[in-house]
Amino acid sequence: MELRGTPCLALEDVVEARQQILCSRSFGGQVRELADLQAAVGTFAARACDRLREQRGEAQAVHVFIRTDPFRTDQPQYVRGLTVPLDGATADRVAITAAAIEGLRKIFRPGVRYKKAGVMLMNLQPVTARQSTLMEDAADRERRERLNSAVDQLNARFGRDTVHMS
C-alpha cells in the first residue's frame, strides 16, 4: 500500500532511537553529602537505563555531572563532569550504575553545596549491533539480562523504582 501512495504509518508512529539519553534534576535544596549524591545519581542511572532498554539499545559510555547553584554568587561555584567508558556496549543497570557512581566519586569535592546532578548515556547503538569480545562471559551476560528483565517486569507491575540498584 505504501508503494501505491497510501500511508500505513503516521509520522508519529515512527520514532527514531535516541542518540543519547539524559536524566538530570535540580535538587529542592543544596546537597553536601556524597551519599545523597550517590542515591540521586543511582536513581538517574536507573531511569536512563529504563529509557535505553525501552528503545532496545545499549550504551558504550556514561557521563556523570554535578554542579552548584549558578544563581548563588555568594557561594563558591563548582561544575564538573566525567565520562566513564564501559567495557562493552550494555544496557545492564548494575554496570551503568556502577560506572556513574565511580565517575561521581572522582569528581565529588567535599564541602561544596550541590544544586544539580545528572547522568547521560552516550554512544548508543541498537542491541542487534552488539559485538562480542573474546573476554566476554556469555553466561554472565545472560544472567544479567535475566536480572534486568525481572527488574523491568517488577517495576512495570508495581510502579517505577519499586526495585532499584543501590
N, C-alpha and C positions, 0 to 999 in steps of 0.2 A: 504494500500500500504506500509505503514511503517513496518507492521508486515512481509511483504513479502520481505523486504530489499530495497525497493525503497524509498529514502528520499523525503519527501514532503516539508520540510522546510530547507533552507540553514542555516548553523550555524549563519550567520549574522542576520537572521530573528528573532532569539530568543534572546532577550535582557533581561538580569536579572535586576531586580529592584535594584536601588542603596540602600546601607545600610546607607549612609549619603550623604548629599548634601552640597557642599561648594561653596560660591560665595564671592570672595575677589579680591581686586585690590590695587595696589600701586598707590598713587596719583602722579600727574605730579610735584607737588611742595609739600611743607610742609604745613600741615593743623593745625591751632592752636585753632580754634573756635569750640565749642560744636555744634552749629547749622550746620556747614559744615559737621561735622562728622555724625550728625543725618540724614542729607539728603543722605549721601553716604550709611550709614547703612540701611536706609529705602529702598533705591534702591536695595541693595544687598539682603535684606529680600524678596522683591517682586520678584526678579529674581529666588531666591531659591524656593519660593512658586510656581512659574510657572513650574519649573522642577518637583517639588513634585506633582503638580496636573497633569502633563503630564503622570507620571507613576502611577497615581491613588493611591497615598499614603497619609499618614498622619504622622506628626512628634509629638513626645512627649516632645521634649526639643529643645531649641535654644541656641547655643553657639555664643557669640559675642566676637571679639578680636580686639585690636588696638596695634600698635607698632610704634616706632620711626625708623629712618633710621640707620641700624646697621653699615653702612659704614661711618657715620659721627661721628668719635670718638671725635671730638671737642665739641659735644653736649651731654647732659645727655641722657642716654638710659632708655627707659620705655617700657615694654611689659606686657600686662595684657589681660586676657580673663575671661569670666564668663559664666557659663551655667545656663540658666533660664528654669526651668521645666514649662511645660504648664499644664493647669488644666485637660486636657484630650488630647488624640490624635486628631490633627486637621490639616487641610490644609488651614485654614482661614487666608487670608492676614492680616486682621486687628489684630487678636490675635498674629500672629507671628511677625509682625512689631512692635507691642506694646511691646512684650517681648524683642525683640532685642534692642529697644530704652531704655527700662528700664535697661537692662544689661549695655548698653553703659554709661548711666548716672552714674551708680555705679562705673565704672572703669575709667571714664574720670578724668584726672588731668589737671587743668588749667595751662597754661604757657608752656606746653610741645608741641614740634613740631612733629606731627604725619606724618608718611610716608605711612602707610598701615592700612587697616581695613577689616574686613570680618565677614560673618555670616555663621554658619554651622547648618543645621537642622539634629537632631540626633534622635536615637531610632525610626527609620522609620518602618511603618507597612502598609500593604495594607488597603484600605478603607473598604474592606469586613471583616477585623478583628476587626472593631470598636466595643467597648462595651459601652453601655450607662450607665450613672450613675444615681443615684436617684435624684441628684440635677440638672441634665441637663434639659434645656428647649428645647423641640423638635421643637417648633415653631420658637424660636430664631435661632436654628441651621439651620433650613430650610431657613429662611430669609437670613442668612449669606451665605449659599450655593448659593442661587439665586443671591446675590450681587456678589460673586466671579465668578460665571458663566458669568454674564453680563460683568464684567471687562475683563474676558478671551476673550469673543467674540469681545468686542470693540478693545482690543489690537491686536487680530488676524486680524481684519478688517483694522484698521487704523495705525498699527505699534506698536512695543513694547514701553511701558511706555507712551502711549497716555493718559491712565487713570492710576493713581497710588495713593497709600495711602501716606499721609504726616503727 
